[in-house]
Structure formats: C-alpha cells, structure tokens
Amino acid sequence: MRQRLRRASLPVVILFGLCAAWPATAIASPASALRALKTTLRRDMTRDGGADGALVVDRTTGHVLFAVDQKVRRMPASVEKLYTTTTALLKYGSRARLKTGVYGVGSLDSRGRWDGTLYLRGGGDPTFGSASFDREAYGTGATVQTLAAKLAVAGIKAVDGRIVGDESYFDALRGTPATGNAPNLEVEGELSGLSFDAGFTSAAETALQRHPALFAAQKFASALRADHIKVTSSTKISTGVTPKTARLLATVPSPPISKLIELTNSPSDNFFAETLLKDIGARFGGGGTTARGAAVVRAFIATRFGLHPVLDDGSGLSRFDHTSPAQVVSLLEQMQGNSAFWNSLAIAGVRGTMQYEMAGTRAVDNCRGKTGTLHDVANLVGYCRARNGDQLVFAFLFNGQSDADYGHEIEDQMGTALADYDP
C-alpha cells in the first residue's frame, strides 16, 4: 500500500499521515473482533450459571480464541458418542459391515425341503429387523425379508425342523451401566447380539420385547412363510447357540460403518452407540460386553490420540463418564480430515439434533457437531466456519444445569457468535 502511495507522488504530509494510520487500523480490526467474541462468550457463560468449561481454537491459524476451565473434566452426556464412533470407524474401517446370518445343520432334499435346524445368528447389527420398521426408522438397514428371499433363491421351499435365534455374539444384559444393565427406554432400544427392530414390539417404540432373540426367530419364521417357504405352525422356535458344524446358508449385511456412525451421531441414538460399543468389544476386546467395549475404546483413544477420558459406556448416559473441553477439541481437530466422521455429525438448521438450532442465523449449514443432554447437562461441541472462512473447533460443556434447554439456548447463541466471527 505504501509503495503505491509513493508512486502516486502524494504530498509528504499526507503520505506520513496515511503511513501512521494504516498499520494501526490493520492490527486493531482482528484484535477488536477477538475482544468482542471473548466478551460475548464470557457473558453467555456467566448467564448460564452452571459448572461450565469451554475451549475454542481457530484451526486455520492454530490460535486459542477462548478458554475457560478447558482441562476440567465434566460429564459429556451424548458427546461421549464421539469416542465410541471414532473407535468403531477407525478400528473397523468405513466400509466394513456387520452381518446377520442363517446357518443350517441338516440337508436340503430334491424337493426343496430343509430337513434339520435353521439358526438365525446375530452379528450385532443395530439396523436388523423388519422391512416396515426399516422404512420408518433408517431406510437403509438389513431386513429379515432379505434373508428369507435369499433362502428362497437358494432353493429352500419348506422347513422340516427347528428355527433357533442366536444372540450369543453379545452378553445377555439388555441395558447399560446407567440403567443397572436392565432394559430401559432411555437406551432407545434393547441390547442384543440379535436385535430386531431395535428391540421394540412395534414401530411406535413404546414397549420393549421380553426375549429379543426369540422374537427375532419368530419374525424370521413369518418372513419365510411370506416368501412362500412352508413353515408349519408346529415348528419349534427357540433360542440357542449355533454349532460350529453349521454351514452358512445366507447373510444380510448392515449398512457400512460410515453409515452406522451417522445413524449414531446425527440423531444421537443411544441404542446404536451402545450396540456399537458391544460390537467393538466382541470384535476387538474378546467379548461382546459393555465393559470390554469400553476398555477397547479407552485404550484406542489413548494410543491413537493421546487422550484419556473416563469412559463407562458408549452413549453417555452414565454419570461416571467424564471428559474435558480440551480433550474433545483435540479429538475433533485430529478427526477433522476424516470425511466419514465429518459427515456423521448433526448440522445446524439442517439435520439431526441441531436441525432446529441456530435457525435464521449465519450458523445454519456453517456449524456442525454433537450435542449432549442429561437433565442437568447441556453440551455442544463441533466445528463452525467463521465469516472469514477460518475453521473454528469448539467444545462447550455445561454441567450443573437447572434447565438443560436453557443451557442449549445459550450454546446456540455462542455457536452463532463463532459463525459471525470475522477477524
């Protein structure tokens, strides 16, 4: 700028005046914008009045823009799901799928009659169930109708024997540590290695099945009949474990892990998170239990990211889960370049738990992340694109709330302030 002014041959007095004024203006503008942002965020956190922590980092410049008790651990609530889904994504790979299979002990005669036992063996797929439930809930899941159709194509026209539901991929605990491991609607389903329609008795999702594996086997028999495979009313339907000698007759895959973590994070689905945690335990930890899955996640997050959150479950329902804003921001920074992780998050004004948040502001489609809510917890973490294009990574963890909804309202205003930031 000063070189151009010299070439323009301006009077010396004007040249000195411009040279003195311009640097001050250039430096003051971003500094004043940052001061205004800090003032806004600090004021909002004061209004909340809870036990709060926050951290905002400009990922583009690497500068910390705002920090309050950023290393103090607090309850993450559903922000916990980020640790679970990150582990599932990176351990399995984005294209991996979970499989539900039909195994047989017996033989198929020339008339298409299966003489023996059919085993419906679960593989920890949270989407497995009926076509009608899938249409209503996911639109992309694995269905019992697909399995029945594959058996029909394989030439099975009748079943002369037993049908057994096998949920042994997981333990028999239906809930989480937060529910005393008992069935509970807070889990948004019923945990089983062979879950069917998320463990609900109907699409209304108001009641849980008493015996998930048996329920699934019964629905499998109904699907066979609907596909014109004869299964008499006297056919014994029970639960059990698939013998090692059984041979695979048909499988149906889940959506890829990339889709499963989207179905977990965006709507903040507790059932998916807790099922994925048991999947992680079954595949990588020696057993399909919450404890084994949590142990794998803790070890993986520590080794891969250098972070040590306290993890008791997969969904964040447990009040023994603890993490800090600094830990969450570090995870988000390190995962920012992973497209499957990025695409799994809720988006302000667009989808998931942030669909109706920050409406009518610049944050719409410019902020994405993960919410977390318990009766006394309101958390919001994620990414916001500032007005100048910088990518901001943030974590607002509000604990000790008397009104979690009010806490989220304040966090929405804070997210909007990040989107409006223009250094």
C-alpha positions in Angstrom: 0.0 0.0 0.0 2.8 2.5 0.9 4.7 1.7 -2.3 1.6 2.5 -4.3 1.2 5.8 -2.5 4.8 6.7 -3.2 4.3 6.0 -6.9 1.3 8.3 -6.8 3.5 11.2 -5.6 1.2 12.3 -2.8 2.3 15.3 -0.7 4.7 14.3 2.0 2.4 15.3 4.9 -0.4 13.1 3.5 2.0 10.2 3.0 3.1 10.3 6.6 -0.4 10.6 7.8 -1.5 7.5 5.9 1.6 5.5 6.9 0.9 6.2 10.5 -2.8 5.4 10.4 -2.9 2.3 8.3 -0.9 -0.2 10.4 -3.0 0.7 13.5 -6.2 0.1 11.6 -5.0 -3.3 10.2 -3.9 -4.6 13.6 -6.9 -3.2 15.5 -9.6 -4.8 13.4 -8.8 -8.5 14.2 -7.9 -7.7 17.8 -11.2 -5.9 18.3 -13.1 -8.7 16.7 -11.5 -11.2 19.1 -12.2 -9.0 22.1 -15.8 -8.8 21.0 -16.0 -12.6 20.6 -14.5 -13.2 24.0 -16.8 -10.7 25.6 -19.8 -12.4 24.1 -18.8 -15.9 25.0 -17.8 -14.9 28.6 -21.1 -13.1 29.0 -23.1 -16.0 27.8 -21.3 -18.5 30.1 -22.0 -16.1 33.0 -25.7 -16.1 32.1 -25.7 -19.9 32.2 -24.6 -20.0 35.8 -23.6 -23.7 35.8 -20.3 -25.6 36.3 -19.1 -24.8 32.7 -16.0 -25.3 30.6 -15.2 -24.1 27.1 -12.5 -24.1 24.5 -12.4 -22.5 21.1 -9.5 -23.0 18.7 -9.0 -21.4 15.3 -7.9 -24.5 13.4 -6.8 -22.4 10.5 -4.3 -20.3 12.5 -3.8 -22.6 15.4 -4.7 -19.8 17.9 -6.7 -20.4 21.0 -9.6 -17.9 20.8 -11.4 -18.6 24.1 -10.8 -20.9 27.1 -12.5 -21.4 30.4 -11.5 -24.4 32.6 -10.7 -26.2 29.4 -8.8 -29.0 31.2 -11.5 -29.7 33.8 -13.4 -32.9 33.2 -17.2 -32.8 33.1 -20.0 -35.2 32.2 -20.1 -35.4 28.4 -23.6 -36.9 28.0 -24.0 -37.8 24.3 -20.7 -36.1 23.4 -19.4 -39.5 24.6 -20.6 -41.0 21.3 -17.8 -39.2 19.5 -15.3 -41.5 21.3 -17.3 -44.6 20.5 -17.9 -43.8 16.9 -14.4 -42.7 16.3 -13.1 -46.0 17.6 -15.6 -48.0 15.5 -14.8 -46.0 12.4 -11.0 -46.4 12.7 -10.9 -49.9 14.0 -13.4 -51.4 11.6 -12.8 -49.1 8.6 -15.5 -47.0 7.0 -16.6 -49.7 4.5 -16.9 -52.6 7.0 -20.3 -54.2 7.6 -21.8 -56.2 10.4 -23.6 -59.4 9.2 -26.6 -61.4 10.3 -26.6 -64.9 9.0 -28.7 -68.0 8.6 -26.8 -71.2 9.3 -28.1 -74.8 8.9 -27.5 -78.2 10.4 -29.2 -80.7 8.1 -29.7 -81.2 4.4 -31.8 -80.0 1.5 -33.6 -82.7 -0.4 -34.5 -82.7 -4.1 -38.0 -81.2 -3.4 -36.5 -78.2 -1.6 -37.3 -79.3 1.9 -34.8 -78.4 4.6 -34.5 -81.3 7.0 -32.8 -80.0 10.1 -32.4 -76.8 12.1 -32.0 -73.3 10.9 -30.1 -70.9 13.1 -30.6 -67.1 12.8 -27.4 -65.8 14.2 -27.0 -62.2 15.1 -23.8 -60.2 14.4 -24.5 -57.1 16.4 -26.3 -55.1 13.6 -28.4 -52.4 15.2 -30.4 -52.0 12.0 -31.6 -55.6 11.6 -35.3 -56.1 11.7 -38.4 -55.8 9.5 -38.7 -54.0 6.2 -41.5 -51.8 7.6 -39.5 -50.8 10.6 -36.5 -50.1 8.4 -38.5 -47.9 6.1 -39.8 -45.9 9.1 -36.5 -45.6 11.0 -33.5 -45.9 8.7 -34.4 -46.7 5.1 -31.0 -48.4 4.7 -30.9 -51.3 7.2 -30.8 -55.0 7.0 -34.1 -56.9 6.9 -35.4 -60.3 7.7 -37.3 -60.2 4.4 -34.0 -60.1 2.5 -32.8 -63.2 4.3 -36.0 -65.1 3.5 -35.7 -64.1 -0.1 -32.1 -65.3 -0.3 -33.1 -68.7 1.1 -35.9 -69.0 -1.4 -33.5 -68.3 -4.2 -31.2 -71.0 -2.7 -34.0 -73.5 -3.3 -35.5 -73.9 0.1 -39.2 -74.4 -0.2 -40.1 -75.8 3.2 -38.5 -76.3 6.7 -38.9 -79.6 8.4 -37.1 -79.0 11.7 -36.4 -76.2 14.2 -35.7 -72.5 14.0 -33.3 -71.1 16.5 -32.4 -67.5 17.3 -28.8 -67.0 18.4 -27.8 -63.8 20.2 -24.6 -65.2 21.7 -22.5 -62.5 19.9 -23.2 -60.3 23.0 -23.8 -61.0 26.6 -27.4 -61.2 27.9 -27.5 -57.7 29.5 -30.2 -55.6 27.9 -29.2 -52.2 29.3 -26.2 -50.1 30.2 -24.4 -49.2 33.5 -26.7 -46.2 33.7 -29.8 -48.5 33.8 -28.3 -51.1 36.0 -27.8 -53.1 32.8 -31.6 -53.7 32.7 -33.9 -52.9 29.8 -34.9 -49.2 29.8 -36.5 -46.9 27.2 -33.7 -44.4 27.8 -31.4 -46.7 25.9 -33.8 -46.3 22.9 -33.8 -50.0 22.3 -32.9 -53.3 23.8 -29.3 -54.6 23.6 -28.9 -58.0 22.0 -26.5 -59.7 19.6 -29.6 -60.4 17.6 -31.7 -57.3 18.0 -34.8 -57.0 15.9 -36.5 -53.6 15.3 -34.1 -52.2 17.9 -35.9 -54.5 20.5 -39.2 -52.7 20.2 -42.5 -54.6 19.9 -43.7 -52.2 17.2 -42.8 -49.1 15.2 -44.4 -47.0 18.0 -41.4 -47.7 20.1 -43.3 -47.6 23.4 -42.6 -51.2 24.6 -39.6 -53.5 24.6 -39.6 -57.2 23.7 -39.2 -59.5 26.6 -37.0 -62.0 24.7 -35.3 -60.4 21.7 -33.7 -63.5 20.1 -36.9 -65.5 20.4 -38.8 -62.5 18.9 -36.4 -62.3 16.0 -36.6 -66.1 15.3 -40.4 -65.8 15.3 -40.3 -62.9 12.9 -37.9 -64.9 10.7 -40.4 -67.7 10.5 -43.1 -65.3 9.5 -40.8 -63.8 6.8 -40.2 -67.3 5.4 -43.9 -68.0 5.2 -44.4 -64.7 3.5 -41.9 -65.7 0.9 -43.8 -69.0 0.3 -41.4 -71.2 2.2 -43.5 -73.6 4.2 -43.1 -73.4 8.0 -45.8 -75.2 9.8 -47.4 -73.9 13.0 -46.0 -76.8 14.9 -42.4 -75.8 14.0 -40.4 -75.4 17.2 -39.0 -71.9 17.5 -36.5 -71.3 20.3 -33.1 -69.7 21.3 -29.7 -71.3 21.4 -26.2 -71.2 20.1 -25.2 -72.0 16.5 -23.0 -75.1 16.4 -19.5 -74.8 14.8 -20.5 -77.5 12.4 -23.4 -75.4 11.0 -22.9 -74.2 7.4 -23.7 -70.7 6.2 -26.8 -70.5 4.0 -27.5 -66.8 3.7 -26.3 -63.4 5.1 -27.6 -59.9 5.1 -25.1 -57.1 5.7 -25.6 -53.9 7.7 -25.0 -50.5 6.2 -21.3 -49.7 6.2 -19.7 -48.4 9.4 -19.7 -44.9 7.9 -23.5 -45.0 7.7 -23.8 -46.6 11.2 -21.9 -43.8 12.8 -24.0 -41.3 11.0 -27.1 -43.0 12.3 -25.5 -42.8 15.8 -24.1 -39.2 15.9 -26.5 -37.1 13.9 -29.7 -38.1 15.8 -27.7 -39.0 18.9 -29.1 -42.6 19.1 -28.2 -44.3 22.4 -29.1 -47.8 21.1 -26.8 -47.5 18.2 -24.0 -46.2 20.4 -24.3 -49.0 23.0 -24.6 -51.7 20.3 -21.5 -50.4 18.5 -19.7 -50.5 21.9 -20.5 -54.1 22.4 -19.6 -54.8 18.7 -16.2 -53.3 19.4 -15.8 -55.5 22.5 -16.9 -58.6 20.6 -14.6 -57.9 17.6 -11.5 -56.4 19.3 -11.9 -57.0 23.0 -12.6 -60.6 23.5 -16.3 -60.4 24.3 -19.5 -58.6 23.4 -19.9 -56.7 26.6 -20.1 -53.0 27.5 -17.1 -53.3 29.8 -14.9 -55.0 27.1 -16.0 -52.5 24.5 -15.3 -49.5 26.8 -11.9 -50.9 27.6 -11.1 -51.1 23.9 -12.3 -47.5 23.3 -10.2 -46.2 26.2 -7.1 -47.9 25.0 -7.6 -46.9 21.4 -8.3 -43.2 22.2 -5.2 -43.1 24.5 -2.9 -44.8 21.9 -4.2 -43.1 18.8 -5.0 -39.6 20.1 -3.1 -39.3 23.4 -6.4 -38.6 25.3 -7.6 -40.2 28.5 -11.3 -39.5 29.0 -13.2 -41.6 31.6 -15.5 -43.9 29.7 -18.1 -46.1 31.3 -20.5 -46.7 28.4 -20.9 -45.9 24.7 -23.7 -43.4 24.7 -23.0 -41.0 27.6 -26.0 -42.0 29.7 -23.6 -42.9 32.5 -22.8 -40.2 35.1 -19.4 -41.8 35.5 -18.3 -40.6 32.0 -16.0 -37.6 32.2 -14.0 -35.6 29.6 -12.8 -32.1 29.2 -13.2 -29.4 26.6 -9.5 -29.7 25.7 -9.8 -33.5 25.2 -12.9 -33.1 22.9 -11.3 -30.3 20.9 -8.2 -32.4 20.4 -10.2 -35.3 19.1 -12.2 -33.0 16.8 -9.0 -31.4 15.5 -7.4 -34.8 14.7 -10.6 -36.2 13.1 -11.4 -33.1 11.0 -10.0 -34.5 7.8 -11.9 -37.8 8.1 -14.9 -37.4 5.7 -16.9 -40.2 7.3 -16.6 -38.7 10.7 -17.3 -35.2 9.4 -20.4 -36.4 7.6 -21.8 -38.2 10.6 -22.3 -35.0 12.6 -25.5 -33.0 13.1 -25.7 -29.7 11.1 -27.2 -26.5 12.4 -30.5 -25.8 10.8 -30.2 -28.9 8.5 -30.3 -32.3 10.3 -30.0 -34.3 13.4 -30.2 -32.9 16.9 -29.1 -29.5 15.5 -31.8 -29.3 12.8 -33.8 -26.7 14.6 -30.9 -24.9 16.3 -29.5 -21.5 15.4 -32.3 -21.0 12.9 -32.2 -17.9 10.8 -28.5 -17.2 11.6 -25.3 -17.5 9.7 -24.6 -20.7 11.7 -27.0 -22.6 9.6 -25.0 -25.1 7.5 -21.8 -23.4 8.8 -21.8 -25.2 12.2 -21.9 -28.9 12.7 -21.2 -31.1 15.7 -22.6 -33.1 18.6 -25.0 -32.2 21.3 -25.2 -33.8 24.7 -28.1 -33.7 27.1 -29.0 -35.1 30.5 -31.4 -33.5 32.9 -28.6 -31.3 34.3 -26.2 -31.3 31.4 -26.2 -29.3 28.2 -23.2 -29.7 25.9 -22.4 -28.6 22.4 -19.2 -29.4 20.5 -18.1 -29.3 16.9 -16.9 -27.0 14.1 -18.0 -23.6 12.9 -16.9 -21.8 9.8 -16.2 -18.2 10.7 -17.2 -15.3 8.5 -13.7 -15.0 7.0 -13.6 -18.8 6.3 -11.5 -19.9 9.2 -12.5 -23.3 10.7 -13.2 -23.0 14.4 -13.2 -26.1 16.6 -15.0 -25.7 19.9 -16.4 -27.5 23.0 -18.9 -26.0 25.3 -19.6 -28.4 28.3 -22.3 -27.1 30.6 -22.9 -29.2 33.8 -24.9 -28.5 36.9 -27.9 -27.2 34.9 -31.2 -26.4 36.5 -32.7 -26.2 32.9 -30.8 -28.1 30.2 -32.9 -26.5 27.5 -31.9 -23.0 28.6 -28.2 -24.2 28.6 -28.7 -25.3 24.9 -30.2 -21.9 24.0 -27.2 -20.2 25.4 -24.9 -22.5 23.5 -26.8 -21.9 20.3 -26.1 -18.2 20.7 -22.4 -19.0 21.4 -22.3 -21.1 18.2 -23.8 -18.2 16.3 -21.2 -15.9 17.6 -18.5 -18.3 16.3 -20.1 -18.3 12.8 -20.3 -14.5 12.9 -16.7 -14.1 13.9 -14.8 -12.0 11.4 -11.1 -11.3 12.4 
